[in-house]
Amino acid sequence: MKKVFITLSAEDQVKLDQIRADKDPQKALDFLVKVIAAKIDKQQKSRMAHNVISLD
């Protein structure tokens, strides 16, 4: 699997800081699924779309 780089918006960075301060495992999991995993999925789908070879 290739390395993935993501960027977080200022709002997401604030949310991440709040999760770290609160040490709330449920909020951490929600953030991971809703923000981080979603960004990774989007990036991987974009990468796959660029790797499609036309057979025409």
Backbone as a chain_set.jsonl record, in Angstrom:
{"seq": "MKKVFITLSAEDQVKLDQIRADKDPQKALDFLVKVIAAKIDKQQKSRMAHNVISLD", "coords": {"N": [[0.846, -1.177, 0.0], [0.517, 2.21, -0.808], [1.934, 5.281, 0.499], [-0.104, 7.744, 2.078], [-1.105, 11.058, 1.992], [-2.78, 13.489, 3.792], [-4.754, 16.439, 4.213], [-5.844, 18.567, 6.798], [-8.589, 20.593, 7.508], [-8.846, 23.819, 9.071], [-10.928, 23.719, 10.886], [-11.184, 20.935, 11.28], [-8.72, 20.466, 12.48], [-9.043, 21.805, 14.895], [-11.086, 20.238, 16.004], [-9.686, 17.833, 16.27], [-7.725, 18.579, 18.133], [-9.415, 19.079, 20.312], [-10.404, 16.517, 20.791], [-8.058, 15.224, 21.518], [-7.478, 16.587, 23.876], [-9.741, 16.021, 25.448], [-9.645, 13.304, 25.516], [-11.484, 11.418, 24.585], [-12.636, 8.416, 23.619], [-14.786, 7.635, 21.913], [-15.419, 9.941, 20.424], [-12.983, 10.179, 19.149], [-12.926, 7.857, 17.543], [-15.173, 8.363, 15.92], [-14.253, 10.667, 14.57], [-12.084, 9.593, 13.224], [-13.313, 7.772, 11.479], [-15.248, 9.367, 10.096], [-13.818, 11.602, 9.138], [-10.924, 11.198, 8.675], [-10.743, 8.542, 7.479], [-12.576, 8.901, 5.411], [-11.305, 10.871, 3.855], [-9.038, 9.45, 3.062], [-10.205, 7.347, 1.591], [-11.369, 8.828, -0.493], [-9.08, 9.871, -1.703], [-7.785, 7.519, -2.544], [-9.667, 6.503, -4.373], [-9.564, 8.493, -6.278], [-6.956, 8.178, -7.125], [-7.094, 5.623, -8.251], [-8.818, 6.124, -10.376], [-7.213, 7.632, -12.013], [-5.439, 5.744, -12.848], [-6.66, 4.117, -14.652], [-6.738, 2.385, -17.667], [-7.357, 3.023, -21.006], [-8.884, 0.934, -23.387], [-9.5, 1.387, -25.979]], "CA": [[0.0, 0.0, 0.0], [1.296, 3.441, -0.903], [1.721, 6.296, 1.535], [-1.203, 8.669, 1.814], [-0.987, 12.34, 2.681], [-4.059, 14.195, 3.849], [-4.719, 17.749, 4.863], [-6.992, 18.827, 7.66], [-9.031, 21.982, 7.543], [-8.667, 24.444, 10.388], [-12.006, 23.193, 11.729], [-10.822, 19.566, 11.648], [-7.596, 20.538, 13.409], [-9.607, 22.174, 16.196], [-11.77, 19.046, 16.495], [-8.655, 16.882, 16.68], [-7.154, 19.09, 19.386], [-10.414, 18.869, 21.369], [-10.424, 15.076, 21.07], [-6.835, 14.908, 22.262], [-7.595, 17.155, 25.224], [-10.81, 15.316, 26.161], [-9.319, 11.866, 25.549], [-12.766, 10.742, 24.411], [-12.436, 7.398, 22.583], [-15.875, 7.605, 20.935], [-15.216, 11.07, 19.511], [-11.798, 9.863, 18.346], [-13.343, 6.891, 16.527], [-16.046, 9.074, 14.979], [-13.403, 11.539, 13.751], [-11.288, 8.717, 12.365], [-14.177, 7.213, 10.434], [-15.922, 10.393, 9.3], [-12.911, 12.579, 8.52], [-9.676, 10.627, 8.168], [-11.008, 7.442, 6.544], [-13.256, 9.46, 4.238], [-10.289, 11.535, 3.032], [-8.194, 8.404, 2.479], [-11.008, 6.691, 0.557], [-11.495, 9.748, -1.629], [-7.778, 9.95, -2.367], [-7.532, 6.248, -3.217], [-10.55, 6.427, -5.535], [-9.02, 9.414, -7.27], [-5.732, 7.553, -7.64], [-7.51, 4.516, -9.113], [-9.403, 6.693, -11.588], [-6.112, 8.083, -12.862], [-4.685, 4.585, -13.305], [-7.471, 3.341, -15.592], [-6.173, 2.393, -19.022], [-8.377, 2.892, -22.045], [-8.6, -0.148, -24.341], [-10.062, 1.76, -27.297]], "C": [[0.894, 1.244, 0.0], [0.997, 4.372, 0.26], [0.61, 7.238, 1.098], [-0.962, 9.93, 2.632], [-2.347, 13.022, 2.64], [-3.836, 15.556, 4.497], [-5.986, 17.896, 5.69], [-7.326, 20.307, 7.603], [-8.771, 22.533, 8.941], [-9.708, 23.91, 11.367], [-11.679, 21.763, 12.201], [-9.646, 19.54, 12.629], [-8.075, 20.903, 14.819], [-10.309, 20.967, 16.812], [-10.763, 18.024, 17.01], [-8.004, 17.309, 17.993], [-8.116, 18.875, 20.553], [-10.484, 17.394, 21.771], [-9.202, 14.688, 21.891], [-6.914, 15.42, 23.693], [-8.617, 16.381, 26.059], [-10.501, 13.839, 26.376], [-10.587, 11.016, 25.489], [-12.64, 9.715, 23.283], [-13.548, 7.357, 21.532], [-15.751, 8.748, 19.937], [-14.022, 10.814, 18.602], [-12.158, 8.894, 17.223], [-14.232, 7.552, 15.481], [-15.228, 9.952, 14.031], [-12.6, 10.696, 12.763], [-12.112, 8.203, 11.197], [-14.711, 8.3, 9.514], [-14.972, 11.323, 8.554], [-11.709, 11.897, 7.875], [-9.94, 9.533, 7.128], [-11.683, 7.95, 5.271], [-12.26, 10.141, 3.305], [-9.393, 10.506, 2.349], [-8.941, 7.692, 1.362], [-11.104, 7.563, -0.69], [-10.193, 9.816, -2.411], [-7.473, 8.664, -3.133], [-8.406, 6.088, -4.449], [-10.054, 7.325, -6.654], [-7.78, 8.813, -7.925], [-6.087, 6.416, -8.594], [-8.074, 5.042, -10.423], [-8.316, 7.167, -12.558], [-5.304, 6.921, -13.427], [-5.458, 3.718, -14.298], [-6.887, 3.5, -16.993], [-7.296, 2.181, -20.012], [-7.944, 1.817, -23.025], [-9.151, 0.148, -25.714], [-9.008, 1.772, -28.355]], "O": [[1.892, 1.311, 0.717], [-0.041, 4.27, 0.915], [0.415, 7.492, -0.091], [-0.652, 9.864, 3.822], [-2.98, 13.118, 1.588], [-2.866, 15.779, 5.222], [-7.054, 17.409, 5.319], [-6.439, 21.16, 7.645], [-8.507, 21.778, 9.877], [-9.406, 23.675, 12.537], [-11.874, 21.427, 13.37], [-9.591, 18.681, 13.509], [-7.573, 20.373, 15.81], [-10.15, 20.697, 18.002], [-10.967, 17.42, 18.063], [-7.762, 16.475, 18.866], [-7.69, 18.53, 21.656], [-10.608, 17.07, 22.952], [-9.302, 13.915, 22.844], [-6.461, 14.748, 24.619], [-8.385, 16.115, 27.238], [-11.025, 13.207, 27.293], [-10.746, 10.043, 26.225], [-12.546, 10.093, 22.115], [-13.273, 7.07, 20.367], [-15.954, 8.552, 18.739], [-14.038, 11.183, 17.428], [-11.744, 9.087, 16.08], [-14.059, 7.321, 14.285], [-15.484, 9.976, 12.827], [-12.462, 11.063, 11.596], [-11.651, 8.202, 10.056], [-14.637, 8.174, 8.292], [-15.287, 11.781, 7.455], [-11.503, 12.007, 6.667], [-9.414, 9.596, 6.017], [-11.386, 7.472, 4.177], [-12.362, 10.001, 2.086], [-9.03, 10.674, 1.185], [-8.376, 7.455, 0.294], [-10.938, 7.079, -1.81], [-10.202, 9.817, -3.642], [-6.958, 8.717, -4.25], [-7.939, 5.588, -5.472], [-10.116, 6.965, -7.83], [-7.587, 8.932, -9.135], [-5.449, 6.262, -9.636], [-7.827, 4.457, -11.478], [-8.489, 7.106, -13.775], [-4.559, 7.1, -14.391], [-4.952, 2.685, -14.736], [-6.586, 4.608, -17.437], [-8.095, 1.257, -19.866], [-6.788, 1.778, -23.447], [-9.261, -0.758, -26.541], [-9.302, 2.062, -29.515]]}, "num_chains": 1, "name": "protein.A"}
